[in-house]
């Protein structure tokens, strides 16, 4: 055998050996956890149950998770990409969160900051993530689709346990209760066609996913609130609304307005009891107290 043949024979053996070592096990096997690394597990919960269904997360919900490692004892900055985990998808089912692709800690010592938001989108801009609310929130499905949640947990040490992260409602919730006033009976009002709107509100906002800061933007429109048991309920972008025909109650096709200014704060729920009363000119609306902010917003709509 000449030298050339010997070289070719050795090369074939080498290629065969490399191919055999490159295999990752039989088809269908679960990914093998990298040696010396622990899998990152998530347990996210909602701080305040303000969903249309008055429950927490539901099967099929998906959150986006960013993980930023510390370096030399200092926290890193959240970026669109290049973090330890970039917008990792975790889906909720059977009471737990499952990653689309398993994540692992960098090592046994390096802590990390976790950023979580809901609902997850494919390509968020971390410094200016856009959220919006629907004009028609008359169904529970539409209300839920408007909800936006965000949370952060800092300096988490590597652990075998799930990282517990509390996410908060970042929008404002407005609840309006319509009651009969003088000249109206409960039966009359119950039989009437009633619609409630909040007017002159901005419909979009930019959210910084690193800080949770939310900034309203865009033109102003009306939001139709949905009936949920005793309240008409809707989600509003946090913002200040100058004095205007803020709340509109439509009874059998006729609109009556409450003229008022209002500041909606992130994560707060505002409750208003509106009394509809008959007058010589038709129907007026009285506004009761906002229950959650401790300020008397009394007034009369004509």
N, C-alpha and C positions, 0 to 999 in steps of 0.2 A: 504494500500500500504506500503510495507516494505521499509526500508532505501535504499536498493540496487536498487529497482525499481525507487525510487525518483531520485537517482543520475544519473541513465541511462536516465531518462526523461529530466533532466536539461541539460545533456551533449548533447542530440539531439537538444534541443533548441539553445544551444550555437553554435553548428556547423552550424545549419541553418542560424543563425544570421550572422556569419562570412562570409558564402558563399554569402549571399545577399549583404553585404557591399563591397565585393571584386570586384563586377562587374564594367566595365568601360563604360557602355552605350550600346546602341543597335549596332548590327553588322553593319559595314560599316560607322560608324561615324568617323570623323576626330579626331586625337589625341588631347586631351585637353591640352592646354598650362599650364605648371606647375604654380601654384599660385605664384605671385610675380616675375616671370621671363619673359623676353622678348625674342622673337625668333630672332636668328641671320640671317640676310639677307645679300646677297653678290651681288655686282654689279662690275664685273671685266671687264676691257677694255684693249686693246692692245696699247702700247705706240707708236709703229711705224708699219705701215701696210706694212709688207714685205712678206705677204703670196702669194702663187702662184695666188690666185684669186684676190689679192689686196683688200680684204675686211677684216673685223675683224673676230670675232668668228662666226661659222656657226652652224645651228641646228644639234644637236647630239654630239657636242663637250662636253667633260667632264673635269673638273679641280679637282685637289686634294687640300683640304684646311686643314691646321693645325691651331689650335688656342691655344695659350699659355697664361695663366692668369698671371697677376702680383701678387706678394706676398710682403706685407709690403712695397709697393711703388716701388719695384724693379722688373724688367723683369725676367721672367723665361727662362730656356734653352729648346730649342726644342729637343724632344726625339722621338725615333721611336714609342713609345707608352706611355700612361699615361698623355698625354697632355689633355687640356680641350676638344679638338677635334683632332682626329687622322685620317688624310687622308680622311676627309669627302668628299663624292662625290657630286658635283653640276653639273647638266647638263643644257645645253643651248638650249632654244627653245622659239620662239615667242618673242624674244627680252629680255628675262630675265633668271636668273639662279634659278634653283629649286633643293633643296637638296633631296638626296635619303631618308634621315631620318632627320626630323626637329632638328635643334640645338637651344639651348637657352643659353643666357648669364648666368654666375654664379650668379650674383645678379645685383642690380641697380648701383653699385659703382665700382666694380673691372674692371680695364681696361685690355686689352689683346693685344698681338701681333698676326698678321695674316700672314701666309705664304701660297702662292698660286703657283701651278705649273701646266703646261700643256705639254703633255697630261698625264692624270692621269693613274697610274698603281695600281695594287692591293696591292703590298707590297714593297714600296720604302724603301731604307736605307737612312735615312736623311743625314748622313755624307758622303755618297758615292753612290748617285743615278746615275745609269748608263744611258747615252743617246748615241745614235749612229745615223749615217746618212747612207742612202742607196747608193750603188755604182751606181745604175741607177736611176737618177732623171729626166728622159726624159718626164715624165707626170706630170701634176699638182697634181694628187693624190699622187704620190711618193714624190714630193717636200713637200707638206703639211705634209705628214707622218713623215718627218724629223724634222719639226719645234719643237723647245723647248722653252717654255716661263716660266718666273719665276718673282715673285714679293713679296714684303713684305710691310706691313703697321704696324707701331709700335704705342703702347700706345693708342689704340682705346677705347674710353669710351663707355659704354653700351648705345645703342640708339634704337629707334623704326625704324629709317631709315636704308636703305641698306648701308653696308660698301663699299665704293668705293675703289677698289684696281687696280692699274695700273701694268700690267705685261709687261716685256720687253723680246725682242728677245735675247736669250743667245748665239746663234750661229752666224756665219758670213755669209753674203750673197755675192756671186760673180756673177756679170753680165758681160757677154762678148758680145760685138756688133761686128759682122763680116761685113766688108765693102769691096767693090772691090778697088784694087789699080791699079797702072799702068799695062796695058796689059790685064786687066780683065774688062768686062762690067758688069753692074748691072744685065743684062739679063742672062749672062753666069753663074754668081755666084748664081743667083736665081734658075737656072735650075740644078745646081750641087747638089750632095748629100754631105751635110756638117754635121759634128759632132764635138762638142767641149768638151774637157775634162780638168779637173784640176788634175794633177798627184802628186804622192808622198805625199799624205795627210793622217794623222791619222783619223780613222773612228769612234773612240769612245772617250768618256770623262766621268769622274766622276764629279758630281755636289754636292756641299754641300748645301742642301736645306735651311739651316739656314742662310748662308751668300751669296749664289749665286755664290761662287767661283767655277770655272770650270777648270779642269785639263785634258788635252788630254792624251790619252794612246793608246797602241797597235801598230800593224804594219801599214805600209803605203800602200795605194792602190790608184786607180784612181776613180774619180767621173765623170759620164757622165752628162753634163748639159742639161736641157730641154729648148726647144724653147718656149719663152713666148713673143709674139708680136715681137719687134725688138731685143730682147736680148736672149742669151743662159744663163740660170740662174740656180744656185744651192746653196745649203747650205753646209757650211764647218765648221768642228769643229775648234774653235779658237786655233791657234797654230803658231809656227814659222817653216817655211819650208826653209831649206838651199838651196843654188843655185842648180838648177836642171832643167830638161825639164818640167817646171811648167805647162804651158798652151799648150795644143795640139789641133791643128785644123786639122781635117781630111776632105780633099776635094776629092770626088770621090775615096775613098779608100786609098789615100796617106796622110801620117801624116807629119806635120810640127810643129816644137816646138819653144816655147819661153823659153830661158834659163834665169832663174831669181830666186832670193830668195824673200820671202814674209812673213810678219807677219800678220796673221788674228786676229783681235780683236773682242771680244764678242760684239754683237749688232751693228756692223758696216757693211755697204754695200759698196762694192768695184765695180767700173764700169771701164771696159777696152774696148777701141775701137781697134779692130784688123783689119788691112788692109791687104788683100791678094793681092799680086802682082806677075805677071809672070816674070821669069828671064830665062836666057839661060839654066838653070838647072831645071826649073820647077816653083815651087811656093814658095815664101818666105812670111813671116808674119812680119808686123811691129806692134809694140805695142804703143798705145797712152797713154795719161795721165790717172792715176787713179783719178776719179773725186771727191771722198769723203775724201781722206786722205791728200790732198794738196801736195803730193810728186810726182815729175816727175819720172816715171818708164820707160822712153823711151828706146827702144832697137830694135834689129832686130832678128827675128828667121830664122834660115836656115835649 
